[in-house]
Amino acid sequence: IFSYHLARYQKFSRQPFVVSPFCLPSPSFCFFSLAAPMEAGKLTENLVLQKTRVDHLRHVKNLNLWGNDLCDVSILHEMPNVEVLSLSVNKIRSLKDFSSCMRLMELYLRKNDVRDLEEVQYLSGLPNLRILWLCDNPCAESSGYRAYVIRNLPHLEKLDNIDISPEEREQAAKHAPLDADARRAPAKAPVKAQEVVDNVRHRWHPSDPEFPAPEQVRGEGHGHRPSSAREREGPRHHA
């Protein structure tokens, strides 16, 4: 494109065209301008290192990236030492990429797009996982959701901010396994626009002390705010 306009300028102008290095875009600018659309929705090494301020992915222990429209988190395979992941309000559909985080202790995944409850089995090999938040995912609306998660994650201590009692664990062990239809999220009836507006007003009010600043709202931010100070500020571990 630049060569085309340069040729036209030289053809129709009587003035010589002097190329200055200050008027040309840098190669890195051109590269990232073309590459940026390809990174949309993907958790990248640059984003992780920028957020955690460590020098290598293997040093990451705590990552908080809620509300970033993330759907591809495959880079988690390169983070074997991560202990706390806060990825609420994104577009994650599978839990497969979390199966390699063997030191993971806390996983926050509210308001994502996990539909099949059977995805929970990808977490069954994580011996240190103690806290899991999956509420506001389609799979959480499945029949027998809580019993299914507790039965498949025997080391879990808290699910959706509710402690798991010994009695509940024993009851879940006796619960019959869900069939394929029960594991799927039920279909939702259409929601009227006014109902959405009313819901947003109910959940988000400017007088609320946890009302977020506009720049904090991204992705599904419309009508969402962190449900607790812990999620808003992120877990208090240090990378």
Residue pairs with C-beta under 8 A, 6 or more apart in sequence:
2 24
6 17
9 17
10 17
40 69
41 69
41 70
41 71
41 72
41 91
42 70
42 71
42 72
42 75
43 65
43 70
43 72
43 73
43 74
43 75
43 76
44 75
45 57
45 75
45 78
47 65
48 57
48 60
48 63
48 75
48 79
49 55
49 56
49 57
51 63
51 64
51 65
52 59
52 60
52 62
52 63
52 239
53 239
54 60
54 239
57 75
57 78
57 79
58 78
58 79
58 80
58 81
59 81
59 239
60 79
60 81
60 82
60 239
61 81
61 82
61 83
61 84
61 237
61 238
61 239
62 82
62 83
62 84
62 234
62 235
62 237
62 238
62 239
63 79
63 82
63 84
63 85
63 86
63 87
63 239
64 84
64 86
64 234
64 235
65 86
65 87
65 90
66 86
66 87
66 88
66 89
66 90
66 108
66 226
66 231
67 88
67 89
67 90
67 216
67 217
67 218
67 219
67 220
67 221
67 224
68 90
68 218
68 219
69 90
69 91
69 218
69 219
69 220
70 87
70 90
70 91
70 92
71 90
71 91
71 92
71 93
71 113
73 87
73 92
73 97
73 98
74 97
76 82
76 85
76 97
76 98
76 100
76 101
77 97
77 100
79 101
80 100
80 101
80 102
80 103
81 103
82 101
82 103
82 104
83 103
83 104
83 105
83 106
83 128
83 237
84 104
84 105
84 106
84 235
84 237
85 98
85 101
85 104
85 106
85 107
85 108
86 108
86 231
86 234
86 235
87 107
87 108
87 109
87 112
88 108
88 109
88 110
88 111
88 112
88 133
88 226
88 231
89 110
89 111
89 112
89 218
89 219
89 220
89 221
89 224
90 109
90 111
90 112
90 219
90 220
91 112
91 113
91 219
91 220
92 109
92 112
92 113
92 114
93 112
93 113
93 114
93 115
94 114
94 119
94 122
95 109
95 114
95 119
95 120
95 122
95 123
96 119
96 122
98 104
98 107
98 122
98 123
98 126
99 122
99 123
99 125
99 126
101 126
102 125
102 126
102 127
102 128
103 128
104 126
104 128
104 129
105 128
105 129
105 130
105 131
106 129
106 130
106 131
106 132
106 235
107 123
107 129
107 131
107 132
107 133
108 131
108 133
108 231
108 235
109 132
109 133
109 134
109 137
110 133
110 134
110 135
110 136
110 137
110 227
110 231
111 136
111 137
111 220
111 224
112 136
112 137
113 137
113 138
114 134
114 137
114 138
114 139
115 137
115 138
115 139
115 184
115 185
116 139
116 183
116 184
117 139
117 142
117 145
117 148
117 149
117 178
117 183
117 184
118 183
119 139
120 134
120 139
120 148
120 149
120 152
120 153
121 152
123 129
123 132
123 152
123 153
124 152
124 153
126 155
127 155
128 155
129 153
129 155
129 156
130 155
130 156
130 157
130 158
131 156
131 157
131 158
132 149
132 153
132 156
132 158
132 159
132 160
133 159
133 160
133 161
133 231
134 140
134 149
134 159
134 160
135 160
138 185
139 145
139 183
139 185
140 160
140 185
141 185
141 186
142 148
142 178
142 182
142 183
142 184
142 185
142 186
143 178
143 182
144 175
144 178
144 182
146 159
146 160
146 168
146 172
147 171
147 172
147 175
148 172
148 175
148 177
148 178
148 183
149 156
149 159
150 156
150 159
150 164
150 168
150 169
150 172
151 172
151 173
151 175
154 169
156 164
157 163
157 164
158 164
161 227
161 228
196 223
199 223
200 222
200 223
203 223
203 224
203 225
204 211
204 223
204 224
204 225
205 211
208 225
210 225
210 226
210 229
210 232
211 225
212 221
212 225
212 226
212 232
217 224
225 232
226 232
230 236
